[in-house]
Every structure is written in structure tokens, then in C-alpha cells.
């Protein structure tokens, strides 16, 4: 087309796939603007979760995941995405400008794109099957391609990480403002955003089980005969050498790359960020788990039990609400 982009159907298909990316509490804190010859990703500060994510780190990670989903989608549709990240220092919420050129998709790109609609955040127990070391190495390679580090928390590192998860949960339990925000963004039934009640199990009170957020109205049951003591969960920690906005954006892209790789293997996955939302707890994880690099995401990976029912897709906002012409930027953005 004259504007240098694919036809409208291709663009809308790719963005619809991009917004399938995971986001903190399914807040979907992004919007896309379509220019004459480019596509632009913006963070939406109105969707910042001020108690859960006071410095906006989770928001940028979420947008990074959507950016990677978009790259994967365009590649599978026959278009290579060239990304200029943080293109304008005067507009900090303008996270990426994307231009496109024709491209012959590879088998791996098609497989990654096929994982997008299948991926779910599965908070249920895993089975006793061991995750092969080769799968973990493949996920680490996918993260490295995005400029980040992915490592499995094992032995002492796993102990420190589990302790940090427990501490964060305890402190948030004693924070009324946090609990109010969590309740407002979970237990949803017909909303296009937030965490649906049907996708969340009750916290696992089995001794030794990892603590999870106490989402409102949890309706998801554990698979029959899935025992906490048999759970062979692998805890992966994704980190970066620095902690600026660019590093966080790339960590979000890496999160998407790892999750889609895991799904392509048939693995179940669940992002965990709660212990990274408290500054001192995050520093402890950096000291004892990541060797001083900045932890950005924790991923819980494993095999779903054979008798686990498929999870329904979480809802997304209408595409018309998040994709508009570039000149239609929101007032809060225009005023900056």
C-alpha cells in the first residue's frame, strides 16, 4: 500500500495477536497508533496499578511482551518488523516505532506465532514429570536473543527465591491498599480486562507450596489427583544487566519469547512478579539468585497434569479501543 504497510487486515490481525500478550493483572496497559508507514506502541499510564506496580516496571514489561508478540505475528504473516525502541526521549510512553518489509516466514516463526493463541497463564499445580534440561536451555537461548539472562533457580537459589515469594505475599497481605486493588482487578466475570474468576485457583495451602496471589472469587479447581508434593515446577528468573526503561522493555520481549517457546514444547507456564514489586525483596533476589543482575521476571514452568482441563482464554479489549490512527493520540499524551 502507499503508506508502506501491509493491508489493513494484516495489520489488524498482527495487533490482535500482539494484545494476546500477558500483562500484570490482565490490565492490558498499551495502545497502538497506525501512521502513514509505521506502527507505534505506547504505554498507557492510566492503566498503571499504583499499589501493585508503583514504579511502573510491570507496565513496561507487559508492553514489551506485546511488542514481541507483534514481531512474531508479523513475521509469520510474511513481514519482518524493524523496531526502533524508545524513539523519542521527550515522549517516554512512546515505546516503539515499527516499520515493515516483506519477509519469507520460517518454520520456527510460524510455530511461535501458532503458540500465541494457545498460551495461557496456568496457576494450577504441575505434574511430576521433569522438564528436560534441553527445554530450559532453549528458553534461555530465546531470552538471550532479546538481550537478557534466563537461569533456573536451583538448590540454595531456589530456597532464597521461595523465601522471597513468601515474604512478599505476607507483606502484601498486610497492606489494605494493595488488597483493595487486587480485589478490584480480579474475580472478573464479564469484563474485557482484569483477571477472570474462572482462570484462578484458590491459594494452595499445602505446606511447601509456593505462595500465590489471593485473587478474588477463585473458581478454577486443581486437576484431579494433582498433589503439591508431586509438583515438578521449574522456577526461571529473567534478569538484565541494567534497570532502565530500555532494559525493562527488552525483558518484556524476552518474557514473551520464553513463554511462547515453552508453549511450543507443550509446557504450562505462569509469570510471577509479586516478589519483584517490593524493592528490598527484589534486591535480595538479585543478591542471592541472579548474581547481582536485575531480576525482571520469574516464570513458573512445568508439565500440566494429563487430566488437566484446558483453560479458557482470558478476555481482551476490543481492537478498536487499542488501535487507532496516529493523530488520534489520547489527550493525556498530547498534553505532554
Order of alpha helices (4+ residues) and beta strands (2+ residues): alpha-beta-beta-alpha-beta-beta-alpha-alpha-beta-alpha-alpha-beta-beta-beta-alpha-beta-alpha-beta-alpha-beta-alpha
